[in-house]
Amino acid sequence: MQMKPVLTLLAVVCTLTAPAAEVRLQRVPGGGLQPQAIVDAQGTLHLVYLKGEPKACDVFYVRRASGKADFSTPLRVNSQPGSAIAIGTIRGAQVAMGKAGRVHVVWNGSNQAEPKPATQSSPLLYTRLNDTGTAFEPQRNLVNATQHLDGGGTVAADVQGNVYVLWHSAPVDNKAGEAGRAVFMARSKDEGRTFAAERMINPDLSGACGCCGMRAYADSQGNLFALYRTAAGALNRDMTLLMSKDQGERFTSTTLHRWSIGQCPMSSEFFTETGGRVFAAWETAGPVQFAALNVPGQKLPVAAMPTSTVKGKHPVAAVNKAGETLLVWTEGTAWQRGGAVAWQLFGTDGKPVGTAQRRDGVPTWGLAAAVAEPDGGFTILY
């Protein structure tokens, strides 16, 4: 009769002291910059990164099978050597996985990149992995009727074969500076074989912060999300969410976080999904933060921050199958300056577990990527 309460107490103790998920750090192959990572349904890690002269570098792709330590032989993504750019940290490659696991990549073109748009603006270049998965198709420019591409483009793809490439730039007749910039999208309905001409998608004329990045994501239900920073006025740099529930036909706009600052913060954003829940991460004037976006009954997401009070940049988030979240960011990085990678684990209740950790070694123009592994642990690549 005395055993039952003892066992109950032991069960409670075991629950309270269960170890947190393991966090592993790994260097990007070959000293690569600005890694972008995805883990597919089979547990394979897909990684793209930049390498070479920052003003005119190359994009590379590797993969690593579940449970393995070594990456595959790198494939060069860009068909024209030196057609990518690492300067600014938010103009590099972004990657998405679509129908049948096909990999899609976009990046800002360097000064020497071809083909250029008719406006002679910088091109936004796109390619996809070929049908056999052995090489990438020749790069294509998707900018046609806009100009002054700056902060970088983004790509999203879904399992139905839709591929969305988004960027912010200006119409050719723009006379309002950043306040006249807008978000544009080129959409493909055939897995990236062809794209319709770009069209403006932001429903509110709120401008766009020229040298800030943006991020798009297509969730498992086919909804399309995009994060960008507005610039309606000289001091307005608000984090704004665009969302479409009809494959990019119509979008709603929601302000997630307001930031009054008299300069471009060159910020970036991130999306991830697990168990049907989409999470977004973004920068603020202080620590980075993240939030679940599609929580029933919530008009605005409730954001969480790490225990660190240090200014953070370039946040990424990963959520494992247990519901734990790893938030990763850089500290001390700036124009022509490297810094440290930092991270904070959050429990299933959304609260920080322990204190934020950091490690030096992020190179100039560098940032970090993070993924949840099949074994429940996390990997940070930097």
MOURGI-V388733 format. One record per residue. RES is the residue in three letters. D_CENTER is the distance of its C-alpha to the mean C-alpha in whole Angstrom. Layout:
# MOURGI-V388733
res:RES d_center:D_CENTER
res:RES d_center:D_CENTER
This chain:
# MOURGI-V388733
res:MET d_center:56
res:GLN d_center:54
res:MET d_center:52
res:LYS d_center:49
res:PRO d_center:48
res:VAL d_center:48
res:LEU d_center:46
res:THR d_center:44
res:LEU d_center:43
res:LEU d_center:42
res:ALA d_center:39
res:VAL d_center:38
res:VAL d_center:38
res:CYS d_center:36
res:THR d_center:34
res:LEU d_center:33
res:THR d_center:33
res:ALA d_center:31
res:PRO d_center:29
res:ALA d_center:25
res:ALA d_center:22
res:GLU d_center:22
res:VAL d_center:20
res:ARG d_center:20
res:LEU d_center:19
res:GLN d_center:19
res:ARG d_center:19
res:VAL d_center:17
res:PRO d_center:19
res:GLY d_center:22
res:GLY d_center:20
res:GLY d_center:17
res:LEU d_center:14
res:GLN d_center:11
res:PRO d_center:10
res:GLN d_center:7
res:ALA d_center:9
res:ILE d_center:10
res:VAL d_center:14
res:ASP d_center:16
res:ALA d_center:19
res:GLN d_center:21
res:GLY d_center:19
res:THR d_center:18
res:LEU d_center:15
res:HIS d_center:14
res:LEU d_center:12
res:VAL d_center:12
res:TYR d_center:13
res:LEU d_center:15
res:LYS d_center:19
res:GLY d_center:22
res:GLU d_center:23
res:PRO d_center:20
res:LYS d_center:21
res:ALA d_center:22
res:CYS d_center:20
res:ASP d_center:19
res:VAL d_center:16
res:PHE d_center:17
res:TYR d_center:16
res:VAL d_center:18
res:ARG d_center:18
res:ARG d_center:20
res:ALA d_center:22
res:SER d_center:22
res:GLY d_center:24
res:LYS d_center:25
res:ALA d_center:24
res:ASP d_center:24
res:PHE d_center:21
res:SER d_center:23
res:THR d_center:24
res:PRO d_center:21
res:LEU d_center:21
res:ARG d_center:20
res:VAL d_center:18
res:ASN d_center:19
res:SER d_center:23
res:GLN d_center:24
res:PRO d_center:24
res:GLY d_center:23
res:SER d_center:21
res:ALA d_center:17
res:ILE d_center:17
res:ALA d_center:15
res:ILE d_center:17
res:GLY d_center:15
res:THR d_center:12
res:ILE d_center:10
res:ARG d_center:12
res:GLY d_center:11
res:ALA d_center:10
res:GLN d_center:7
res:VAL d_center:8
res:ALA d_center:9
res:MET d_center:13
res:GLY d_center:15
res:LYS d_center:19
res:ALA d_center:21
res:GLY d_center:18
res:ARG d_center:18
res:VAL d_center:15
res:HIS d_center:13
res:VAL d_center:12
res:VAL d_center:12
res:TRP d_center:12
res:ASN d_center:15
res:GLY d_center:18
res:SER d_center:20
res:ASN d_center:24
res:GLN d_center:25
res:ALA d_center:23
res:GLU d_center:25
res:PRO d_center:25
res:LYS d_center:25
res:PRO d_center:25
res:ALA d_center:28
res:THR d_center:27
res:GLN d_center:27
res:SER d_center:24
res:SER d_center:21
res:PRO d_center:20
res:LEU d_center:16
res:LEU d_center:17
res:TYR d_center:16
res:THR d_center:17
res:ARG d_center:18
res:LEU d_center:19
res:ASN d_center:23
res:ASP d_center:25
res:THR d_center:26
res:GLY d_center:23
res:THR d_center:25
res:ALA d_center:23
res:PHE d_center:21
res:GLU d_center:23
res:PRO d_center:23
res:GLN d_center:21
res:ARG d_center:21
res:ASN d_center:21
res:LEU d_center:19
res:VAL d_center:21
res:ASN d_center:24
res:ALA d_center:25
res:THR d_center:23
res:GLN d_center:23
res:HIS d_center:22
res:LEU d_center:18
res:ASP d_center:17
res:GLY d_center:13
res:GLY d_center:11
res:GLY d_center:11
res:THR d_center:8
res:VAL d_center:9
res:ALA d_center:10
res:ALA d_center:13
res:ASP d_center:16
res:VAL d_center:19
res:GLN d_center:21
res:GLY d_center:20
res:ASN d_center:18
res:VAL d_center:16
res:TYR d_center:14
res:VAL d_center:13
res:LEU d_center:13
res:TRP d_center:13
res:HIS d_center:15
res:SER d_center:19
res:ALA d_center:22
res:PRO d_center:25
res:VAL d_center:28
res:ASP d_center:30
res:ASN d_center:28
res:LYS d_center:30
res:ALA d_center:28
res:GLY d_center:26
res:GLU d_center:23
res:ALA d_center:24
res:GLY d_center:25
res:ARG d_center:21
res:ALA d_center:19
res:VAL d_center:16
res:PHE d_center:17
res:MET d_center:17
res:ALA d_center:18
res:ARG d_center:19
res:SER d_center:20
res:LYS d_center:22
res:ASP d_center:23
res:GLU d_center:20
res:GLY d_center:19
res:ARG d_center:23
res:THR d_center:24
res:PHE d_center:22
res:ALA d_center:23
res:ALA d_center:24
res:GLU d_center:21
res:ARG d_center:22
res:MET d_center:21
res:ILE d_center:19
res:ASN d_center:19
res:PRO d_center:22
res:ASP d_center:23
res:LEU d_center:24
res:SER d_center:22
res:GLY d_center:21
res:ALA d_center:18
res:CYS d_center:17
res:GLY d_center:17
res:CYS d_center:16
res:CYS d_center:13
res:GLY d_center:9
res:MET d_center:8
res:ARG d_center:5
res:ALA d_center:7
res:TYR d_center:8
res:ALA d_center:12
res:ASP d_center:13
res:SER d_center:17
res:GLN d_center:19
res:GLY d_center:18
res:ASN d_center:16
res:LEU d_center:14
res:PHE d_center:12
res:ALA d_center:10
res:LEU d_center:10
res:TYR d_center:11
res:ARG d_center:14
res:THR d_center:18
res:ALA d_center:21
res:ALA d_center:24
res:GLY d_center:26
res:ALA d_center:26
res:LEU d_center:25
res:ASN d_center:22
res:ARG d_center:19
res:ASP d_center:18
res:MET d_center:14
res:THR d_center:15
res:LEU d_center:14
res:LEU d_center:15
res:MET d_center:16
res:SER d_center:18
res:LYS d_center:20
res:ASP d_center:22
res:GLN d_center:19
res:GLY d_center:19
res:GLU d_center:22
res:ARG d_center:22
res:PHE d_center:20
res:THR d_center:20
res:SER d_center:19
res:THR d_center:19
res:THR d_center:18
res:LEU d_center:17
res:HIS d_center:18
res:ARG d_center:20
res:TRP d_center:20
res:SER d_center:23
res:ILE d_center:23
res:GLY d_center:25
res:GLN d_center:22
res:CYS d_center:19
res:PRO d_center:17
res:MET d_center:14
res:SER d_center:11
res:SER d_center:8
res:GLU d_center:6
res:PHE d_center:4
res:PHE d_center:6
res:THR d_center:8
res:GLU d_center:12
res:THR d_center:15
res:GLY d_center:19
res:GLY d_center:18
res:ARG d_center:16
res:VAL d_center:13
res:PHE d_center:11
res:ALA d_center:9
res:ALA d_center:9
res:TRP d_center:10
res:GLU d_center:12
res:THR d_center:16
res:ALA d_center:19
res:GLY d_center:19
res:PRO d_center:17
res:VAL d_center:14
res:GLN d_center:14
res:PHE d_center:13
res:ALA d_center:14
res:ALA d_center:15
res:LEU d_center:15
res:ASN d_center:18
res:VAL d_center:21
res:PRO d_center:24
res:GLY d_center:26
res:GLN d_center:24
res:LYS d_center:23
res:LEU d_center:21
res:PRO d_center:18
res:VAL d_center:20
res:ALA d_center:17
res:ALA d_center:18
res:MET d_center:18
res:PRO d_center:19
res:THR d_center:22
res:SER d_center:22
res:THR d_center:23
res:VAL d_center:21
res:LYS d_center:19
res:GLY d_center:15
res:LYS d_center:12
res:HIS d_center:9
res:PRO d_center:8
res:VAL d_center:7
res:ALA d_center:9
res:ALA d_center:11
res:VAL d_center:14
res:ASN d_center:17
res:LYS d_center:20
res:ALA d_center:22
res:GLY d_center:20
res:GLU d_center:19
res:THR d_center:16
res:LEU d_center:14
res:LEU d_center:13
res:VAL d_center:12
res:TRP d_center:12
res:THR d_center:14
res:GLU d_center:18
res:GLY d_center:20
res:THR d_center:17
res:ALA d_center:18
res:TRP d_center:20
res:GLN d_center:21
res:ARG d_center:21
res:GLY d_center:19
res:GLY d_center:20
res:ALA d_center:19
res:VAL d_center:16
res:ALA d_center:17
res:TRP d_center:16
res:GLN d_center:18
res:LEU d_center:19
res:PHE d_center:19
res:GLY d_center:22
res:THR d_center:22
res:ASP d_center:24
res:GLY d_center:21
res:LYS d_center:23
res:PRO d_center:22
res:VAL d_center:24
res:GLY d_center:26
res:THR d_center:24
res:ALA d_center:21
res:GLN d_center:21
res:ARG d_center:21
res:ARG d_center:21
res:ASP d_center:22
res:GLY d_center:21
res:VAL d_center:18
res:PRO d_center:19
res:THR d_center:19
res:TRP d_center:16
res:GLY d_center:14
res:LEU d_center:11
res:ALA d_center:10
res:ALA d_center:9
res:ALA d_center:10
res:VAL d_center:12
res:ALA d_center:15
res:GLU d_center:18
res:PRO d_center:20
res:ASP d_center:23
res:GLY d_center:21
res:GLY d_center:20
res:PHE d_center:17
res:THR d_center:16
res:ILE d_center:14
res:LEU d_center:14
res:TYR d_center:14
